[in-house]
Amino acid sequence: MKKRNIITASVLAGAMLMTACSSGAGQTPTESESNTETENTDTSTAGAENASMEEADSASGETVEIVYTSRGNADEIKVYQQAVDAFNEAQSGVHVTFEALPSDGYDQALITQLAGGTAADVIFVGDTIINQLIKNGTIANLEDFMATDSSYAKVEDFDETVLNATRTEDGIWGLSVDCNPMVLYYSPAMFEELNIEDPQELFANGEWSWDKFDEICTTLKENGKYGLVQGGDNIRLYNWVFGNGGSIWDGDTYKFDDKAREAFHYVCDRIQDGRFVYGGTLPDGQGEDAMFMSKQAGFIAAGRWLTKTFHDEGIDFDYIPYPSKSGEQYSPAQICLGFLCVNVKSEHLEEAMQFLTYYCGTYGQEARITGVGTSVPSVKTLDDMLIESEVPAHLDHILKVRATGWASGTDEVKDTMFAGFADATKSVFEEAYVNGADPDEVIEKVEAKAAEVIAENQ
């Protein structure tokens, strides 16, 4: 790849728009702090780092230039740069330039660049298109490199669920930069004020069920509030489906089974009776976070990405997992993921993989996720960084969801993960959400549209 001019984070911040499930925040640890922590938790990664640094520093003296590109909002860009800076300071054989692209249209632009040979060496890939890039052969297989001493990360460092999102029988095609398990946010203070049962007690007693959730949402509605902002993407629907033991994929086609249909009816009925509000109908400037902060909604669904903002703004909140129909604890909810991948046409494949494994491994995640951050580690040994923040009170829920959840790219949804599928099906689902169309008729139309889009992409 050609060397490009360095763009500072402050310039990038002014040009970027908000997006992405995966991000991190925090202060970059010093090199000595990083070495101490890693020696205590993961000696294999520490050994790999020492080998990688020695190899890079003993090179011919020429610095290899590679480019890493991603999307992100202003705060995320600063955090990404922290890990890039940490890598550049840790060794002298490779220099990484970080460049950001606009969030709007990022996926399609990335697909086009990869096909045309103009993409950066290392690229951020969202979970909705990772399977498409694996199939079309535009990203490199990392598995052999990760088994060498040049890799900063090893397979065993990662939680299996998040690793399997990019793993096939032929190899590993990307590593998660971190992760964001989906939980519900609610305000304990508001619930106490309205004399609403404590969700934490219900959960602990195995009573966190759809029926109890309905009762709470009914009380919220009676007090002039929405119970839940039902997000405008299909993923939020799937959390209800999998929480009911349902399936949207029968092994060959996109197909709602009976429990999936029941979950869709559940969501549609509550949007129509006003206990839920569909996020796609909210006015401009009234997103889920704004609805929560202004106490217009009792629950919103998100990963940890809202935690730092709410904490810094003094907003009262806590986590609770999605309820299940039966009250079963920790029914499967989505783990939002984003990945770093290597452009298979990069002229510096090994150096690109060195940076990727640093960024996604122990040292890169330490540089991006500390304190009250905006994401959850996908490296298993780093959970203490999150736990030490003690924010919010029931922080442990999000780690338990990581252990029991599902990720885009895994078997439940992997064959629906390519550009265009989500938007094409979402527009059909909205006939029920927005216009009140019959849910069963909408499901039939969604399945037909899905078959059409899948056929076009095969």
C-alpha positions in Angstrom: 0.0 0.0 0.0 1.2 3.5 -0.7 2.3 5.7 2.1 -0.3 8.3 2.9 -0.2 11.6 4.9 -0.9 11.4 8.6 -4.2 12.9 9.6 -4.4 14.0 13.3 -7.2 12.8 15.5 -8.4 16.4 16.0 -8.9 17.0 12.3 -10.7 13.6 11.9 -13.0 14.3 14.8 -14.6 17.3 13.1 -15.3 15.2 10.0 -16.9 12.1 11.5 -20.4 10.9 12.1 -21.6 8.5 14.8 -21.8 4.8 14.1 -20.5 1.4 15.2 -21.2 -1.2 17.8 -17.7 -1.6 19.0 -15.5 1.0 20.6 -13.4 1.6 23.6 -12.3 4.5 25.9 -9.7 5.1 28.5 -6.1 6.2 29.1 -3.2 4.5 27.5 -1.1 2.5 30.0 2.6 3.1 30.2 4.8 0.4 28.6 6.0 -0.7 32.1 2.4 -1.0 33.4 1.4 -3.0 30.4 4.3 -5.4 30.7 3.5 -5.9 34.5 -0.2 -6.6 33.9 0.5 -9.0 31.1 3.1 -10.9 32.9 0.6 -11.6 35.6 -2.2 -12.6 33.3 -1.0 -13.9 30.0 2.7 -15.0 29.6 2.1 -16.3 26.0 1.0 -12.9 24.8 3.9 -11.2 26.6 6.4 -13.6 25.0 4.9 -12.9 21.6 5.2 -9.2 22.1 8.9 -9.5 23.0 9.5 -11.6 20.0 7.6 -9.3 17.7 9.5 -6.2 19.0 12.8 -7.8 18.7 12.0 -8.9 15.1 10.8 -5.5 14.1 13.8 -3.7 15.7 16.4 -6.0 14.1 15.1 -5.3 10.6 17.3 -3.6 8.0 16.6 -0.2 9.4 13.9 0.8 7.0 10.5 1.4 8.5 7.6 -0.3 6.8 4.6 2.0 6.4 1.1 0.6 6.7 -2.3 2.3 6.9 -5.2 1.4 9.2 -8.7 2.8 8.4 -11.9 2.8 10.4 -15.1 4.7 11.0 -16.1 6.2 14.3 -17.4 9.3 16.2 -15.1 11.9 17.6 -14.5 10.2 20.9 -13.9 6.8 19.3 -11.3 8.3 16.9 -9.2 9.6 19.8 -9.3 6.1 21.4 -8.4 4.3 18.2 -5.4 6.7 17.9 -4.3 5.7 21.4 -3.7 2.1 20.4 -2.0 3.2 17.1 0.3 5.4 19.1 1.1 2.7 21.6 2.1 0.3 18.8 4.2 2.9 17.0 6.0 3.7 20.3 6.5 0.0 21.2 8.7 -0.9 18.1 10.5 0.9 15.3 10.2 -1.5 12.4 6.6 -0.6 11.4 4.8 2.7 11.4 1.0 2.8 11.3 -1.0 5.8 10.0 -4.6 5.9 11.1 -7.1 7.3 8.7 -10.9 7.6 9.3 -13.6 7.3 6.7 -17.1 8.8 7.1 -19.6 6.4 8.7 -22.2 7.0 6.1 -21.8 4.5 3.4 -18.7 3.0 5.0 -19.5 -0.7 4.3 -20.2 -0.2 0.7 -17.1 2.0 0.2 -15.0 -0.7 1.9 -16.3 -3.5 -0.3 -15.6 -1.3 -3.4 -12.1 -0.5 -2.2 -11.2 -4.1 -1.5 -12.5 -5.2 -4.8 -10.5 -2.5 -6.6 -7.3 -2.9 -4.7 -7.4 0.5 -3.1 -8.3 -0.4 0.5 -5.9 0.2 3.4 -3.6 -2.5 4.7 -5.7 -3.0 7.9 -9.4 -2.3 7.9 -12.2 -2.1 10.4 -15.1 -4.4 9.3 -18.5 -4.3 10.8 -20.3 -7.5 11.8 -23.0 -7.1 9.1 -20.5 -7.7 6.2 -17.7 -9.8 7.7 -19.2 -13.0 6.3 -19.5 -11.5 2.8 -15.8 -10.5 2.8 -14.8 -14.0 3.9 -16.7 -15.5 1.1 -15.4 -13.2 -1.6 -11.8 -13.7 -0.6 -10.8 -10.0 -0.1 -9.4 -10.4 3.5 -6.4 -12.5 4.6 -6.4 -15.6 6.7 -4.8 -14.9 10.1 -4.6 -18.4 11.6 -1.1 -19.4 10.5 0.4 -16.1 11.5 -1.3 -16.2 15.0 0.5 -19.5 15.6 3.9 -17.8 15.2 6.1 -15.9 17.6 5.5 -12.7 15.5 1.9 -12.5 16.6 1.0 -10.3 19.6 -2.2 -12.4 20.2 -3.0 -16.1 20.4 -6.2 -17.9 19.6 -6.7 -18.9 23.3 -6.6 -15.2 24.4 -10.2 -14.7 23.1 -13.6 -15.5 24.3 -14.8 -18.4 22.0 -18.1 -16.8 21.0 -16.5 -13.6 19.6 -13.7 -15.5 17.9 -16.1 -17.9 16.2 -17.8 -15.0 14.5 -14.9 -14.8 12.0 -13.7 -18.4 12.1 -14.4 -21.0 9.4 -13.1 -24.5 8.9 -10.4 -22.8 6.7 -9.1 -20.3 9.1 -9.6 -17.1 11.1 -10.4 -14.0 9.1 -10.5 -11.2 11.6 -10.2 -10.4 15.3 -12.7 -8.5 17.4 -11.4 -5.1 18.5 -13.5 -5.6 21.7 -17.2 -6.3 22.1 -20.5 -4.9 23.3 -23.0 -7.3 24.7 -26.6 -6.0 24.5 -28.3 -5.2 27.8 -31.3 -3.0 28.8 -30.6 0.3 30.6 -33.1 1.5 33.2 -33.2 4.1 35.9 -33.5 2.7 39.5 -34.3 6.1 40.9 -37.2 6.6 38.5 -38.5 3.1 39.1 -38.4 3.7 42.9 -40.2 7.0 42.4 -43.0 5.3 40.4 -43.1 2.4 42.9 -42.1 -0.1 40.2 -40.8 -3.5 41.2 -37.0 -3.8 41.2 -35.9 -5.6 38.1 -32.8 -6.9 39.9 -34.9 -8.7 42.5 -37.1 -10.1 39.8 -34.1 -11.3 37.9 -32.5 -12.8 41.0 -35.7 -14.7 41.8 -36.0 -16.1 38.3 -39.1 -13.9 37.6 -37.6 -11.6 35.0 -40.2 -12.7 32.4 -42.2 -11.2 29.6 -45.2 -11.0 31.8 -43.3 -9.0 34.5 -41.8 -6.8 31.8 -45.3 -6.1 30.5 -46.5 -5.1 34.0 -43.6 -2.6 34.3 -44.2 -1.2 30.8 -47.9 -0.8 31.6 -47.1 1.2 34.7 -44.7 3.3 32.8 -47.3 4.0 30.1 -49.8 5.0 32.8 -47.3 7.5 34.0 -46.9 9.1 30.6 -43.8 7.2 29.5 -42.9 4.6 27.0 -41.9 1.2 28.4 -39.2 0.4 25.9 -37.7 2.1 22.8 -37.6 -0.8 20.4 -34.6 -0.1 18.2 -35.0 0.3 14.5 -32.6 -2.5 13.5 -33.4 -6.2 13.0 -30.9 -7.2 15.7 -33.1 -5.8 18.4 -35.9 -8.0 17.2 -33.6 -11.1 17.2 -32.9 -10.5 20.9 -36.6 -11.2 21.6 -36.6 -14.2 19.2 -33.6 -15.9 20.7 -34.8 -15.0 24.2 -37.9 -17.1 23.3 -35.8 -20.0 22.0 -36.7 -19.1 18.4 -34.8 -19.3 15.2 -34.7 -17.2 12.0 -32.6 -19.7 10.0 -33.5 -23.3 9.2 -30.1 -24.3 7.8 -30.8 -23.3 4.2 -33.1 -20.3 4.2 -34.2 -17.3 6.3 -37.2 -18.8 8.0 -39.1 -17.8 11.2 -40.1 -20.8 13.3 -43.1 -20.7 15.6 -41.2 -19.2 18.6 -39.7 -16.5 16.4 -43.2 -15.7 15.1 -44.4 -15.4 18.7 -41.6 -13.0 19.5 -42.4 -10.8 16.5 -46.1 -10.7 17.6 -45.0 -9.8 21.1 -43.0 -6.8 19.8 -45.6 -5.6 17.3 -48.5 -5.8 19.7 -46.7 -3.7 22.3 -45.7 -1.1 19.7 -49.3 -0.9 18.6 -50.7 -0.5 22.2 -48.1 2.1 23.1 -46.1 0.3 25.7 -43.2 0.2 23.2 -42.2 2.9 20.8 -40.5 2.0 17.6 -37.1 3.8 17.3 -37.5 4.4 13.6 -40.4 6.8 14.2 -38.7 9.0 16.7 -38.3 12.7 15.6 -34.8 13.9 14.6 -32.7 14.5 17.7 -34.8 12.1 19.8 -32.7 9.0 19.7 -32.8 6.2 22.3 -30.2 7.9 24.5 -32.1 11.2 24.5 -35.4 9.5 25.3 -33.7 7.8 28.3 -31.9 10.9 29.5 -35.1 12.9 29.4 -37.0 10.1 31.3 -39.5 9.6 28.5 -38.7 5.9 28.3 -38.2 3.3 31.0 -35.9 1.0 29.1 -33.5 1.3 26.1 -31.3 -1.4 24.7 -27.6 -0.8 24.1 -24.1 -2.1 24.8 -21.6 -0.3 27.0 -21.2 2.5 24.5 -23.7 4.7 26.4 -22.2 4.1 29.8 -19.4 6.7 29.7 -21.8 9.4 28.5 -24.5 8.6 31.1 -21.9 8.4 33.9 -20.2 11.6 32.9 -23.5 13.4 32.7 -24.7 12.2 36.0 -27.6 10.2 34.6 -29.0 7.5 36.9 -28.8 4.1 35.2 -28.1 0.4 35.7 -28.0 -2.7 33.5 -30.5 -5.6 33.4 -30.5 -8.4 30.8 -33.4 -8.8 28.3 -36.2 -10.7 29.9 -37.1 -14.1 28.6 -40.6 -15.5 28.2 -40.1 -18.1 31.0 -37.9 -16.0 33.3 -34.8 -17.9 32.4 -31.7 -16.0 33.3 -29.3 -14.7 30.6 -31.2 -15.8 27.6 -29.1 -15.2 24.5 -28.7 -11.6 23.5 -26.5 -10.1 20.8 -22.9 -9.3 21.3 -22.1 -6.4 19.0 -18.8 -6.8 17.4 -16.4 -5.0 15.1 -13.3 -6.6 13.6 -9.9 -5.7 12.3 -9.0 -7.6 9.1 -6.1 -7.5 6.7 -6.5 -6.6 3.1 -5.4 -9.7 1.2 -3.8 -7.4 -1.4 -1.6 -5.6 1.1 2.1 -5.4 0.1 3.0 -5.8 3.8 0.9 -8.7 5.0 3.1 -9.8 7.9 3.5 -6.2 9.2 -0.2 -5.6 8.9 -0.9 -8.8 10.9 1.6 -7.7 13.5 -0.3 -4.5 14.0 -3.7 -6.2 13.9 -2.8 -8.7 16.6 -1.4 -5.9 18.8 -4.4 -3.7 18.4 -6.9 -6.5 19.1 -4.8 -8.3 21.7 -4.0 -7.5 25.3 -1.9 -4.4 24.7 -4.2 -2.7 22.2 -7.3 -3.4 24.4 -5.5 -2.1 27.5 -4.8 1.1 25.6 -8.4 1.5 24.6 -10.5 0.0 27.5 -9.8 1.3 31.0 -12.0 2.8 33.6 -15.6 3.8 32.7 -15.2 3.1 29.0 -17.5 2.4 26.1 -16.9 -1.3 25.4 -16.1 -4.7 27.0 -12.9 -6.6 26.4 -12.9 -9.6 24.2 -9.6 -10.7 25.6 -10.6 -12.9 28.5 -7.9 -11.9 30.9 -8.8 -8.2 30.9 -12.2 -8.3 32.6 -10.7 -6.8 35.8 -10.2 -3.5 33.9 -13.9 -3.3 33.6 -14.8 -4.7 37.0 -12.6 -2.1 38.7 -14.7 0.7 37.3 -17.7 -0.4 39.4 -20.0 1.3 36.9 -22.9 0.7 36.9 -23.9 -1.2 40.1 -24.8 -4.4 38.2 -21.9 -4.4 35.8 -21.6 -8.1 36.0 -24.7 -8.6 33.8 -22.8 -7.4 30.7 -20.0 -9.9 31.2 -22.5 -12.8 31.8 -24.3 -11.8 28.5 -21.0 -12.0 26.7 -20.7 -15.6 27.9 -24.2 -16.6 26.9 -24.9 -14.4 23.9 -24.7 -14.7 20.1 -22.7 -12.7 17.6 -23.3 -11.8 14.0 -21.2 -14.2 12.0 -22.0 -17.2 14.2 -24.3 -20.0 13.0 -27.6 -18.4 14.1 -27.4 -15.5 11.6 -24.1 -15.9 9.6 -25.8 -16.5 6.3 -27.7 -13.2 6.6 -24.6 -11.1 7.2 -23.8 -9.2 4.0 -24.4 -5.7 2.7 -28.0 -4.9 1.9 -29.7 -7.7 3.7 -30.5 -5.8 6.9 -31.9 -2.7 5.1 -33.9 -4.8 2.7 -35.6 -6.8 5.4 -35.9 -3.9 7.8 -38.1 -1.9 5.4 -40.5 -4.9 5.3 -40.6 -5.3 9.1 -41.5 -1.6 9.3 -44.8 -2.3 7.6 -45.9 -3.9 10.9 -44.0 -1.5 13.2 -45.1 1.7 11.6 -48.3 0.9 9.6 -49.7 -1.9 11.8 -49.8 -4.5 9.1 -50.6 -8.1 10.1 -47.4 -9.7 11.6 -47.9 -13.0 9.9 -48.3 -11.4 6.5 -45.2 -9.3 7.1 -43.1 -12.4 8.1 -44.1 -14.0 4.8 -43.0 -10.9 2.9 -39.8 -10.7 4.8 -38.9 -14.3 4.1 -39.6 -13.8 0.4 -37.5 -10.6 0.3 -34.7 -12.4 2.2 -34.6 -15.2 -0.3 -34.4 -12.7 -3.1 -31.5 -10.8 -1.6 -29.6 -14.0 -0.7 -30.0 -15.2 -4.3 -28.6 -12.0 -5.6 -25.5 -12.2 -3.4 -24.7 -15.9 -4.1 
